[in-house]
């Protein structure tokens, strides 16, 4: 799925940091700055031009305290499709002047106005329609969709040139604009939820007044559901652009076909309980006792359509059936916005934030956290999110409460919230992702709603990756990870794995090497590996990676001291092939050759492996 991300507020020097920080906080964005000049930035970069272009190509809204000319020259090589470009706003030092440069009708104008209001500046909006008429005809407000956007430029040109317009249908945002209206004008603005073929100089707006009620059997084909809806819309001469959403019963919250059909019509999917649907029983044209006995209401498709459209609605297309689906359409007197009716399927993002620093957190994870209403995690991990966690409902848990933490996150999502379950490192490596799926598998103790949530897992930089990067390339050849904690795995099983990994000559990353009460396992692993590896095998000890107090050390296997290791340390033991090398700057590196020296064209000299 596409994740809507927050703006990147870019500042190039300390002069505008205070204004930029205020803007980032108010807009729910992140402060980006050069690593060598803005240490307090949430995200730091080395090369401004490359960073800005990368953000733009990733679709990230950009708010930059930068000269407009400079920003234009930076982005010029990557400009292509006007319809898909993200908003780009340029601000003067301190934010007194705010200029929307790109994506004016994709949010830049509104973003500039918000920024100007926050910083008490002036938004230099230059879009002709916005200035003269107070509306953007190619960017109607929520609840309306422009059916023929390709004609907007010509219509706007006529109006800017002095022509009047004829308004057919009702839309308060058009009626209250500064557009001059006349009954016989050549330019036409039409508002209708029916199918209309636009004429020359006519813009057609479809209000989101059509509520599609859907029922289907479990596992129904998406194509069947879409075809049924399209047929009923066509038979009733109703515009697909006027669909406000697809609505059904909560038992169908995880039905693939309904969500796929909703995406097909570019509309949300919303759900009602049996009680809410049964409240519409008196207005149904096709009530069913069979349906009532099965699910507790007399009609899903008609009931959901009417519940979504409201008490003043009318059922304009009664229930029709295909082999495995049903569909009905109700019309609301006013556009229906997504948040007005029903509830959305809950969303759980299981995210790995890496070692903790913003630079090592992926844009996808930042987008998921930014989109979330609730954050669940160990308190330290939530603290590591910094300002990204501001404005979110935090649900803090202590270490050792993993199952309670995951259940809480799933039940929050089951209530219709968008939740991020926050893990350090990678969410799928000794973290919470596996417990999420284990609970989904067993279903034990979960509510029905929690079992129907949408789940997405986003990767993070794991501790072993971070440690390897800091010290060179110890994971350059085959490796494995082993947790030395016997809280969840019997010690005898751990011992078998260490022996097998040692005999197979894997590089081994040890997680949970020690704890306050557990000090002997790492010493046992060291002694066991010394039976099959040289005494000088390099061992990497990496602590507090990406955070304050970071240390990365290398010691020979024979001299590995358990007292040098704590709970925040990952230990990487090299294979018999792993080597250390010193560079001219005095730094020591660890690497494990992959075997390129054996290639015919190589000038490398192969190292002898352990026999």
N, C-alpha and C positions, 0 to 999 in steps of 0.2 A: 504494500500500500504506500501511497505517497504521504509523507509526514510534513505537515505544515510547520515550518520552523520560524523562530523569532528573528527580529532584525539583528544584523551585525552592525554595531555602532563603532566606527573606525576613527581613531584619533592618531595623529602622527607625532605629537609632542606633548609635553606636560602643560602647555599653555591652556589647552581646552579640555583637560582631563576632568575637571569638576563638572563642566557642562555636559560632557559626554557621559560621565557616570550617572548623572541625574537623568539624562535621556534614556540610557540603557535600563535603568530601574523602572521608569515610568512606562516604557514601551515593552517591558518584559524581555529585553534583549540582552546581549553580551557585549562587553567592551573589548575591542580588539586594538592592539597597538604593537609598535616595533619592540622586539625583545630588548634592544639596547637602550631604549629611551623611555618606555612606559612599563615599568616593572609591575605596576598594580593592575594591568590589563588582565581580563579573564582568559583571553586567548592572545598569545604573542606570536609574531611572525618575523621573519628575517628580511623578506623582500616585499614591499608594499604592493607593487604592481601585480606581481604573480598572485599574491593573496587575494587582492580585490577581484582579479579575473577568475580565480578558482571559486570564490563565493558566488559570483554572477553566474557562472556556468552551472553551478549546483542549484540555482534557483533561489538563492538566499537573498532576502531584502537587504539592501545596503543603505546605511545612513552614515555619510562620511564627512568629517570635518576636514574638508579638502577643497581646493580651488576647483570650480566647475570645469575649467579648461583642462586641468590635469586629469581629472576623473574621466572626462570624455576621451582624452588621448589614450588613457589606460584601457578603456573598455572598447574602443573603436575596433580592434582586431577581432573581437568575439561577438560583435553585434550581428544578428541575423534575422530572427523572427520576431517582429514587433508584438505579435499576439501572445507570445509565450515568455517574453522577458520579464524578470522580476523588477519590482520597484527600486529605483536608485535615486537617492536624495543627497544633494550637496549642501553643506552648511559652512558659513563663514566662521572665523574664529570667535568662539563664545556663543555662536548660534543666533546672531541677530538677523541674518538673512538665511532663508531656507528655500532651496530651489529644487523642485522635482524635475530630474533630468530625463529619466526613462520610466516607462510603465505608468504614465499618468493615470490612466483609467484601469490599471491593474493594482491600484493601491497607493501609488506614489503621491498623488495629490492629497489624499486623505492623510497619508503618513507625514507629509510636509506640514499640513495644517496642525496635526497633533503635536509635532515637534516644535512648531512655532509657538503654540499655546503653552507648552511646557517651559520653554526657555524665554518667553515673552519677546519673541522675535516676529518676523514678517515672512509669511509664506508667499513666495513669488510664483504663484500658479499662472501659467501662460496659456493654458488650453482655452481656445476661443469660446467654446460652448459654456464651459464652467464660468468664465468671466461675464459673458453677456447674458446668459439665460439662467444661470444658477443650477444647471443640471448637465450631466454628461449623457447624451442620448445613446452612446455605445456602451455605457456601463450603468444600466438601471439598478435601482436599489434591490435589496434582498426581497424575494417574493415575486420578482418579475424577471422574465428572460427575453432578450431580444432575439427574435426568430431569424432575422436576416441581417446580421451585423455587417456583412460586406457592403450594404447600402448606406451605412451610417455616415460615411464621409461625404457622399454626395448630398444627402439631406441636410447635414450640418452646413455645408457650403452654401446651399440655397437660403437657409435661415440667416446665416451670418451676413449674406448679401442683402438681406432686407425682406425676404419672403415671409408670409404668414403660414400658419399650419392649421389643418382641420383635425380636431380630436374626435375619434370615434371610440366609444366605450368609456370606462371610468378608471382613472388612476390619479389619486390625489397628488402624487409627486409631479405629474405633468401639469395638472390643472393649476397648481399653485406656483409653477415656474414662471419665469419672465418671458416665455415664448409667446409671441402675439398669435392669437387664434381667430380664424374667420371661417364661417361655414362653407364658403366656396373656394377655399385655398387649394392650390395645386399640391402642396406638400401635405401628406397625410400621416398622422400618428394614430395607429389602431391598437386597441387593447381588447383582446378576446381569447378565451380558452378553446375556441373552435378552430378547425383547420381553415386557414385563409391563405390564398396565393397572393403575395404582395404585388401591387402594381408599381409602376414607375414613381419614384419619389415618395414611396410609402414605407414606413417602418412599422413592423408588427411586434407587439409585446404580448407575451403569454403570461397571465397572472397565475401564480401557483394555487389554483382553486380546486384542482381535481385530486381527490383522495382515492387511491386504488387499494381496495381491500383484497387480500389474497389468502387463499387457503391451499394447501397441497399435501399430498402424501409424503411421508418421510422418504428422502432420496429421489424426489421427482426431478426430471431433467430440466435444466435451466432453459433450454430452447423451447420446451413445451410451455413453461410459465410465461416467457417473453412473448411467444406467439399468441397465447390466449389474451394477454393484455393488449397487444397491438391490434388484434382483431376486434376486441370490444371497443377500443378507442376509435378505430376506423369506422366501425358500424354506427357509432354515435356521433361521427364527425367531430371528434374531440382531439385537440392538439397534444401530442406527446410532450411538447415543451411546457405544457401547463400542469404537468404532474407534480404535485407537491411532495409525494412520497409514496412508498409502498407500506401497507399496514397489515398486521396479522396478529395472531395470538402469541402469548409469551412462550408457549411450548415450541414455537417455530423460530425462536430467537437465534438458533444456530443452524437454520436450514440454508444450505448452500445456494439453492436455486433462488430463494427470495432475495438474498444479498446480491447475488450476481445480476438478477433482474433489476434491482434498485440501481446498481452501478450502470447498467445498460441505459436506464432512463435518467441518469445523472441526478438521482434523487435519494434521499435518506430512506432507510428502513426503520420502522418504529413498531412497537409491540404493546399489546394490552392484555390484562389478565382476563380470565373467564368472567369474573364478576363485572368488570368494566364493559365487556362485550354484551353480557346478559342485560345490562341496563338499557341497551338499544333494542331489546326484543320487540317492543311495541311498534317499532318503525320498520321492521323487516318485512320484505315482500315474500320471502321464501323461508320461513322458520322451519326448523327440522328437529323433531323429537329424537331422531337417531343421533344427530350431532350433539344434542343436549346430554344424552346419556353417555356419550363418549368423552366429551371435554368440558361439560358444565355450562355451555351457552347454546342458544338456539341457532346461531349462525356466525361463522367466522368472517367470511368475505364481506357480506353486507354489514355485519356488526362493526367490523374494523373500519370500513369506509365511512360509516356514519359517525362513529366515535371520533375519528380523526377530523371530520369536516365540521363537527359542532352541532349544537342543538337546533340551529337555524338552517341546517343543510337539508338538501333533498337528494334522494337516491335517483340519479338520472340514468343509470345503467344497472338494472338488477343482476343478480348472480347468474353467471353462465359457467358451464363446466367443460373441461376437456377430460381426457382419460384419467389424469391424476391431479388435476388442479381446479380451483374455482377462482372467480374474479368478479368483483362488483365495483361500481364507481359512484361516488357521491361528490356533489359540488358544494363548496363553501361560498358564502356571499363575499368573503374577503380572502386574500392570499393566506395560506397556512404556512407558517414558518416551522422549521424542524423542531425547535424547542417547545412548540405550542401543544403538541399532542403526543401521547404515548411515551414510551421510554426506549432509549437506544440499547442495543446489545452491549453489554459491558466489555471493556477493552482492558486487557492486562498486558503491559509491556514488561518483559523480563530483561533488564538491561545490565550490562557489564560496563562499569565506568572506568575500567583500567586501574592503575595504581592510585589514581586520585587527582592528578593534576589535569587541568583543563586541556592542555596541549595533547594529552594522550587519551582524550575522550572523543569518540567518533561523532561526526555531525549527525548521524542517524540517531545515536543515543541522546544527544542534546535536544534533537527535535522531538523525540518521544517524551523526554522529561518535560520539555516546554509545553507539550500538548496535554500533559496529564493534569488532572485535578487533585490527585492524591499521590503521595510518595510513601512507600513502605520500606523499611530497612533497619539495619543496625545503625545506631545513632551516629557512629563515626563516619559511616559511608554517606549518610545524608548530609553531614556537616561538610564532607569533601566536595559536595556539589556547589557549595558557596552560594553565590547570588542566583544561580539557576533554580535553587529551591525556594526562592522568595515568592510569596503569593500562593504557594501550594499548601494543602493540608498535610502536615507531617504525621506519620504514625511510627514512632520510634520503638525499637525492640532491643533488648539486651542480647549479648551473645548467648548461645545455648537455647534460644527460643525459636529455632528455625521453623519448625512445623507450625507453631502459632503464628509466626510472621507470614508464612505463605498462605495459610488458611485465611488470615485476615485480609490479605491483598486480594485473594480470589473472591471472597464474599463482598468486599467493597466494589469490585468490578461487577459482580453479579447484581448489585443494586443499580447498575447503569452508569457507574463512574468510569473514568479513564484513569487507570492506575499504573504507576511504574513501581515494580519490585526491584529495588536497587541493590546490586551486588558489586563487590570490588572485583578487579581483574575481569575475567570472562565469566558470564553468568552460567555457562555450561560446564565449567571446570571447577570441581569441588565447590559448587555454589548452588543457588536455589532453583535453577531451571529444572533439574532432574526431579526435585520434590513436587514442583507444579504438575509435571506430567504423571508422576506416580499417584498423586491425589486424583487427577482426572481419570486415571486408569481404574483405580479402585472405587472412586466416588464416595468413599467412606467419610461420613460426617459433613459432606458438602450439601448446600441447598441446591434445589433444581436450577435456580438462576446461576449459581456459581459454576455449575457443570456446563452451562451453555455459553460461557464467555468466549470472546475471541482472544487468542494468545499469540503474541509475537515475541521472539527472542532476538536480541541484537548483540553481536559480539563485542568484546572489549579486549584490550591488551592484557594478557595474563601475566602473572608474576614471573613465570619462567621466560616469557618473551622479553619482558622489560629487563630482567637480569641479564639475559643473553645479549641484548642490544647494548647495554652499558659496558659489558666486558669484551665484546667482540662478536664471535660466532661459535660458541660452544655447541650449539644445536645444529651444526652444519651437516651432520649425518644422523643416522637413526637414533632416536631417543625415546624415553618413556617418562611418565610421571608416577610417583608413588607417594601416597599419604602415609605418614608414620603414626597417625593418630589411631589408637585402638578403641576409640569411643563407639565407632560404628562398624568397624571391621575387626575381626578376631586377630590377635597378634600372630597366631600361627599362620594365618593366610598372608599377612604382611611379610613374614619371614620367607615364605615360599616365593613371593613375588620378587623380593630383593635378591634372593639366590638366583632365580631364573634370569633376572635382568643382568646380574653380574656375569653369569656364565655366557649370556648372549652378547656381552660387550656393548650394551646400550649405554649412551649417556643417560644419566638418571637425574631428574629434578625431584627433590624431596620437598613435599609440602608438609606443613604442620610438623616440623622436625622435632620440636620440644614443646613442653608446656611447663607451668609452674610445678606440677606434680610428676611430670613424665620426662625423665632425663636420660634414660638408659637406651631407648630405641635407636637413637642416632649413633651412639657409640657402638652398639651391636652391628648396625649397618656398615659403619666404617670398617670394623674388624672383619666382617664377612667379605667385603669388597677387596680388602687387602690380600685375600687369599688368591684372587684372580686378576688383580691389577697392580701395576708398579706403585711403589711407595710415593713416587713423585707425581702421580696423577693429579692434575690441577682440580681443585675444588673451589667453586665460586660461592661466596657468602654475600647475599644481597639483602639489605635491610632498609625498610622505609622507602622503597622505590618511588620516585616521583613526588616525594613529600619532604617536608623539613626533616633534617637529620639523616638524609640518605647516605648510606655507606655501601661500597662494593669492594670486597677484598678477595684475594686469591691465596689459598694455602695448599700445600701438598697433602695428599690423602693421609699419609702417615702421621701428620701433625695436626689433623682436624681436631680442634678442642671444642667439646660440647658447650663449654662455658662461653664461647664466642658467639653462640647462636641463641636467638630468642624467638618468641612466637611470631614476630613480624619479619622473620628471615626466611628466604627461600634458598635452598642449598642445591647447587648443580654439581654433580660429580662427573668428571669427564670419563670418556672411554679410554681404552689403552692407546688409542690413536690421537687423543686430544693433546694439544701442545700449547705452550706459552711463547709469546714473542714480545720483545721490547722495541718500541719505535724511538726515533731520535729525540722526541720530546720527553722521553723518560717514562712514558706510559706502558703498562703491562697489559697485554691482551691474551685472551684464550680463544682457541679455535679448534674445530674438529674437521680435518680434511675429509672431503667427500670421495676422493679417489681420482681426481683429475690427472694426477701424476701418471696414472696407468694408461692414459690415452696416447696413441702413437705420436701425435704432433706436440706433446707436452715437453717442456724443458725442465719441469719440476722433477725432483728426486724423491721417489716414494719413501715414506717412513715405514720402518718395520713394525708390524702389528704384534700384539701379544699372542703367543702361540697357545 
